[in-house]
Structures are given as C-alpha cells and as structure tokens.
C-alpha cells in the first residue's frame, strides 16, 4: 500500500488531471470539501471505503488510482508524426491527437477514409458523444435509422451509444476532424 503522502499527492494530481476543483470533487463524491483538502495536505489518511467513495466521484477504481501512470504530459503541440494511427483497417487512418496525454476528457481524431472504405458491417457503439466536420471529400454516415452523405464543410454530432457507421461512397479520399467525449472509442 502507498504511504499517506503518496495518497494525498496522487489524489491532488488525479483531481487536477480530471479538471476538478476540491469543491466539485467533494460534491460528486458526497463528502465535505474539508475532507478532500485534509487528505491532499496529508493531514488525514482516508480509509479504503472513504477513498473508494471519493474516487467514485471521478470515476476511477482504487486499482487504477494506484497503478495508472498519472504524470501529466508537458506536451501541448503535436506534429503529424506524433499522432499514432489507431485504426485497424489499412484503408482508414485515425490519427490520435495528444496520444501520450494522461487523463484526457476528450479524444480528437484526424481521420482519412480511402474511396470505398467503411468502418465495417457491424455498427459501432460506445459510451459518450461524438462530433466532427468533414474537411475534404464526402462520407456516408449512418446513425441509428438515419443515413446521410456529408461533404466538405458539413458536420455531425450525436450520442455514440446509438449504433453508427462511416463509409466513403466516393472516388476521393474523405478527411474528417472528429472528437468524442469521454474518450471511449
């Protein structure tokens, strides 16, 4: 088990990475603002159940709290070669902005769809919301029972829990800048 000093520092770092004030975390967790402050100052040591209650307000598991590398990245700017392609399809590129950034609340992708490519017959579905703007070319987007071809300058925004699929029906590459929050894709 980590010593008390590590718990206080770690809680403060996690809270800041997630963009929460002590007051907001205390409200979410159902504990007093003073309790959060005292733990972060290492003036009190929380019980496992108290720590679990506080972490539920983030949300984060106790195991993640102690095992995740929570060092915030100092990187702010990313060149194209620093954005890894997270797509598993050779005809689609999904370049992740800020890959090494820990504790992201949003995932931003620079996407490229080759002519005739798609995200698969099985519709995608994940927690959160997503939106994007077509930069170049056209994409056919299916969201639930709705389907539309979007072209340069058009955008979309929807709950990612609704089954969805992207397909490039054109003879040109489609380029999209998209984001989803939380980063669950």
C-alpha positions in Angstrom: 0.0 0.0 0.0 1.2 3.5 -0.8 2.2 5.7 2.1 -0.1 8.6 3.2 2.0 11.2 1.5 1.7 9.4 -1.9 -2.1 9.2 -1.4 -2.5 12.9 -0.8 -0.3 13.9 -3.7 -1.8 11.3 -6.0 -5.4 12.4 -5.2 -4.5 16.0 -5.9 -2.8 15.1 -9.2 -5.8 12.9 -10.3 -8.3 15.7 -9.4 -6.3 18.3 -11.4 -5.9 16.0 -14.4 -9.6 15.5 -14.4 -10.1 19.2 -14.2 -12.0 19.1 -10.9 -11.8 21.6 -8.0 -11.8 20.2 -4.5 -15.3 21.6 -4.1 -16.5 19.8 -7.3 -15.0 16.5 -6.3 -16.4 16.7 -2.8 -19.9 17.4 -4.3 -19.6 14.5 -6.7 -18.3 12.1 -4.0 -20.7 13.2 -1.3 -18.0 14.2 1.2 -17.0 17.5 2.6 -14.7 19.9 0.8 -12.6 19.8 4.0 -12.1 16.1 3.8 -10.6 16.4 0.3 -8.4 19.2 1.4 -7.1 17.3 4.5 -6.3 14.2 2.5 -4.5 16.2 -0.1 -2.5 18.0 2.6 -1.7 14.6 4.1 -3.2 15.7 7.4 -5.6 12.7 7.4 -5.3 9.2 5.9 -8.5 8.0 4.3 -9.9 4.5 4.9 -10.3 2.3 1.9 -14.0 2.9 1.9 -13.5 6.7 2.1 -11.0 6.6 -0.7 -13.4 4.5 -2.8 -16.2 6.9 -2.2 -14.0 9.9 -3.3 -12.8 8.0 -6.4 -16.3 7.1 -7.4 -16.8 10.9 -7.9 -14.2 11.0 -10.6 -15.0 8.0 -11.5 -11.9 5.8 -11.0 -11.2 2.5 -9.4 -8.9 2.1 -6.5 -6.7 -0.2 -8.6 -6.4 2.5 -11.3 -5.7 5.1 -8.7 -2.6 3.2 -7.5 -1.4 1.7 -10.8 -2.0 4.2 -13.6 0.8 6.4 -14.7 -0.8 9.7 -13.9 2.1 12.0 -14.8 0.5 14.8 -16.8 2.2 15.3 -20.2 4.0 18.6 -20.8 3.3 18.3 -24.5 0.9 20.8 -25.9 1.8 20.7 -29.6 1.9 17.6 -31.7 3.4 17.2 -35.2 1.7 14.8 -37.6 4.3 12.1 -37.0 3.5 12.2 -33.2 -0.2 11.3 -33.8 -0.5 7.5 -33.9 -2.9 5.8 -36.3 -5.3 3.8 -34.1 -7.3 2.3 -36.9 -7.1 -1.4 -37.6 -8.1 -1.0 -41.2 -5.4 -0.3 -43.9 -7.9 1.8 -45.8 -8.7 4.1 -42.9 -6.4 6.3 -40.9 -7.4 7.6 -37.5 -4.6 9.8 -36.1 -5.0 10.4 -32.4 -4.1 13.9 -31.2 -2.4 14.0 -27.8 -1.7 10.3 -27.6 0.6 10.5 -24.6 -1.7 12.9 -22.7 -2.9 11.2 -19.5 -6.4 11.7 -18.1 -7.9 13.1 -21.3 -11.6 14.1 -21.2 -11.8 14.2 -25.0 -10.4 12.2 -27.9 -9.7 14.1 -31.1 -9.0 12.3 -34.3 -7.8 13.3 -37.7 -9.4 10.7 -40.0 -8.9 9.7 -43.6 -11.2 7.3 -45.4 -10.0 5.8 -48.8 -12.6 5.6 -51.6 -14.9 2.6 -50.9 -13.7 2.1 -47.3 -16.0 1.8 -44.3 -15.9 1.1 -40.6 -17.4 -2.4 -41.1 -20.8 -4.1 -41.4 -21.2 -4.1 -37.7 -22.3 -0.7 -36.4 -20.1 1.0 -33.9 -21.4 1.8 -30.4 -19.7 3.2 -27.4 -20.2 5.5 -24.4 -20.3 9.2 -24.9 -20.9 11.8 -27.6 -19.1 12.4 -30.8 -19.0 15.1 -33.4 -16.9 16.1 -36.4 -16.5 18.2 -39.5 -15.8 16.9 -43.0 -12.7 18.7 -44.2 -12.5 17.2 -47.7 -14.4 14.7 -49.7 -17.6 13.0 -48.6 -18.6 10.4 -46.0 -21.9 8.5 -45.7 -22.8 8.4 -42.0 -25.5 6.1 -40.6 -26.7 6.9 -37.1 -29.5 4.6 -36.0 -32.1 4.6 -38.7 -30.8 7.9 -40.2 -28.3 8.0 -43.1 -26.8 11.0 -44.9 -23.9 11.8 -47.2 -21.9 14.7 -45.7 -19.4 16.6 -47.8 -16.7 19.2 -47.2 -17.9 21.7 -44.6 -20.8 19.5 -43.3 -20.7 18.2 -39.7 -22.3 15.8 -37.3 -23.0 15.4 -33.6 -24.7 12.5 -31.9 -24.8 10.2 -28.9 -22.2 7.5 -29.5 -24.4 4.9 -27.8 -26.6 5.0 -30.9 -25.3 2.4 -33.4 -23.3 4.2 -36.2 -21.2 3.5 -39.2 -19.0 5.6 -41.6 -18.5 4.8 -45.3 -16.8 6.6 -48.1 -19.0 6.1 -51.2 -17.0 8.5 -53.4 -13.9 8.1 -55.6 -12.0 10.6 -53.5 -10.3 10.4 -50.0 -12.5 11.8 -47.2 -10.8 13.8 -44.5 -12.6 14.4 -41.1 -11.6 16.1 -37.9 -13.7 14.4 -35.1 -13.9 14.3 -31.3 -15.6 12.1 -28.8 -16.1 12.6 -25.1 -15.3 10.8 -22.9 -12.5 9.2 -25.0 -14.2 5.7 -25.2 -13.6 4.8 -28.8 
